[in-house]
Amino acid sequence: MGIQQRVVVVGAGPRGLSVVERLAAHSASSGARVHVDLVDPFPPGPGHVWRTDQSELFLMNTPSLFPTVLAGEGVLDVPSPEPLRGMSFERWRRGVVDGRITPTTPLAAEQVRALAELSPQGYPPRAVYGRYLEWVFETLRQNLPAGMVLEVHRGEAVDAWVRSDGRHRYAVELAGGHVLPADAVVLALGHLDAHLRPSQKDLVDGAAEHGLTYWPPTVPADAWWSEVPSGETVLVRGMGLNFCDALAQLTEGRGGTFTPAPDNPERLVYHPSGREPRIVAGSRRGTPYRAKPALAGYYAESLQTRFFTLDAVRRLAEEGGTPLSFDRQLWPLIRKDVNWNYYAVLARTTPEAFTADPHEFLRRLDAILTDPHESHWPSRIDALISESVVPGRQLQQARLARPFEDVSFASHDEYAAAVVHHLDRDVSGSLRGEDDPTKMAIASLNAARTVLKCVLAEIGISDSSWVHELRRAFEPLVEGLASGPPVLRIQQLAALTRAGVVRFLGPEPRFVVDRTQGCFVAASPWVEAAPVRSRWLIEAMSPTNDVHRNISPLLTHMHERGLVRGKLMETRDGASPETSTGLDVRAERARGAGQGDAAAPGFVYRAVGAKDTAEQGIYVLGLQLSSVQWGVAIAAEAEAPAHLGARTLADADQIARDVLVGVRSGA
């Protein structure tokens, strides 16, 4: 029968679920025996973020056709168990609608209708995606191979160590004292609570002193939105995806409604219930994330990725011989694609935006971009654009994410009017989809993001480039542009602003406690108006994904025992290393992985501990890999190749392969 491996998977959300599914697939394929303990206080499958009891007002920011926890046909060389094979969220949705699939928990009639009305391009509620994950887990449990045992532990893992005796190398302790033996431990922890920053701690202290209410960063489904008082001014910091969730709960969630504007099909009108608070929002940009464009698929069909390709970066790496620099070698290629896609669409849709023949402009632009000996191409392109493109139609990359940078306003109402105009233009561009040059420039950045994830995982860049150029400069830019909400949310925000429910502080606002008046005070240096005072301040953001700030008892104890550590990254001055947000890991090919395997693009990431050695049986997957992978919070993409959008699934596959190879070889 062979030796039975014992594996503890900590984290039962999508990534932990993928590991369990891959263990089942490899066990079925090889006959290897494995006992899996799946540990999480939240339900297996949905985990914390996707749990099914949250408000259905909370929407995903990827369309129905995108996410999956199961690889497409042929993506991995060992297929999923038969009922799950190729079952992306969109395939599951269609199966539920036509009656071929029965959800684990019965859906109400209105939920079934909502699924039927949801198109592949629509944005499902997070709770509905949770029902997909719930179904995948339960279906997997009902179809386990003969050699696999699966136990679920609804609790928190609080400690792990190397055992001094016994057949199994590791022990994992659960809250309450129960100890699980393990030959391998997979850390698929997902989002963790984190310690507050000093400025946030000051807000907590000030709130306690003066009887104010301060909500620190949290997952939106965990917040008690009913406690926010009606009619009172409430400060909200952050205008990303969590901001959209907050608005939904504080408006629609309180009985407000949206209807189409009678004079403009692109606009909505908000009808208040009278129970809304007065929301005053602020963020560094001063504006929300840009809306997703309306596309037939996840990527624009007409988009051309000509310069920033995996092959082009591989050539750079082979020629250079030193770690790549994001700013010097990768960003120029990304910018070339952005420029080409913007002006190609502009020439196709708005020929009057050019002072001469747009086709001749594109020919000259192409000649500059493709000239391998032209190192000063940005200045040459600027000159070409200046002489050939009408002012107001030229691409201004700096204004894409910060449209009001260095612009002053006399009042909050004046700033609100400017923001509404910006929102209306953003909505219009999104609805035009592939016919909008700005949205296609942003779509080019989104496509580059997928290639970049692969580049960083397989080739890498220097530590200083990672810290200073990627994380501090490019990441905030691309998140604000390409990670935005569905266009509906921006239409709703514009309607709420017109209705006077929402106002904005302006760019770079500062939030403090006024201890003389006993209230929160917020103001932007770019809006010349009286500061906004409130007894409420809500952080519309999730806890920071940073292993140095998380409050996980498991990681804390493993760090104290020398089993894990955060990664230190060299900075530009070379004097003081900077702590990465992720764990220190060593990337290795899985044992037993052949060169021709479809899963070969994946790695196993073993935790590196205090002795600078990789612990062979401790694997890391997901958010805590942010020291070696980028975009780790993005879901696996349905039908994507293993080395691109399905890399998380390939990494899970390699873990399963590595864990079970010892069983197959009799080790």
Sequence and secondary structure as in RCSB ss.txt:
>XXXX:A:sequence
MGIQQRVVVVGAGPRGLSVVERLAAHSASSGARVHVDLVDPFPPGPGHVWRTDQSELFLMNTPSLFPTVLAGEGV
LDVPSPEPLRGMSFERWRRGVVDGRITPTTPLAAEQVRALAELSPQGYPPRAVYGRYLEWVFETLRQNLPAGMVL
EVHRGEAVDAWVRSDGRHRYAVELAGGHVLPADAVVLALGHLDAHLRPSQKDLVDGAAEHGLTYWPPTVPADAWW
SEVPSGETVLVRGMGLNFCDALAQLTEGRGGTFTPAPDNPERLVYHPSGREPRIVAGSRRGTPYRAKPALAGYYA
ESLQTRFFTLDAVRRLAEEGGTPLSFDRQLWPLIRKDVNWNYYAVLARTTPEAFTADPHEFLRRLDAILTDPHES
HWPSRIDALISESVVPGRQLQQARLARPFEDVSFASHDEYAAAVVHHLDRDVSGSLRGEDDPTKMAIASLNAART
VLKCVLAEIGISDSSWVHELRRAFEPLVEGLASGPPVLRIQQLAALTRAGVVRFLGPEPRFVVDRTQGCFVAASP
WVEAAPVRSRWLIEAMSPTNDVHRNISPLLTHMHERGLVRGKLMETRDGASPETSTGLDVRAERARGAGQGDAAA
PGFVYRAVGAKDTAEQGIYVLGLQLSSVQWGVAIAAEAEAPAHLGARTLADADQIARDVLVGVRSGA
>XXXX:A:secstr
   EEEEEEE  SHHHHHHHHHHHHHHHHH  EEEEEEE SS TTTTTTT TTS TT B SS TTSEESS  TTT
SSS   GGGTT  HHHHHHHHHTTS   SS   HHHHHHHHH  TTS  BHHHHHHHHHHHHHHHHHT  TTEEE
EEE S EEEEEE SSSSSSEEEEETTS EEEESEEEE   S  B   HHHHHHHHHHHHHT EEE S  GGGS G
GGS TTSEEEEE  SHHHHHHHHHHTGGGT EEEEETTEEEEEEEE  S   EEEEE SSSS        SSSS 
TT    SS HHHHHHHHHHH S B IIIIIHHHHHHHHHHHHHHHHHHH GGGBSS HHHHHHHHHHHHH TT T
THHHHHHHHHHHHB TTSS  HHHHH TTTT  BSSHHHHHHHHHHHHHHHHHHHHHGGG HHHHHHHHHHHHHH
HHHHHHHHT B HHIIIIIIIIIIHHHHHHHHS   HHHHHHHHHHHHTTSEEE  SS EEEEETTTTEEEEE T
TB S  EEESEEEE S     TTTB  HHHHHHHHTTS  EEEE  TTSSS EEEEEE EEEE  TT  TT TTT
T  EEEEE TTS EEEEEEE SGGGTTT S TTS EETT  TTTTTHHHHHHHHHHHHHHHHHHHT 
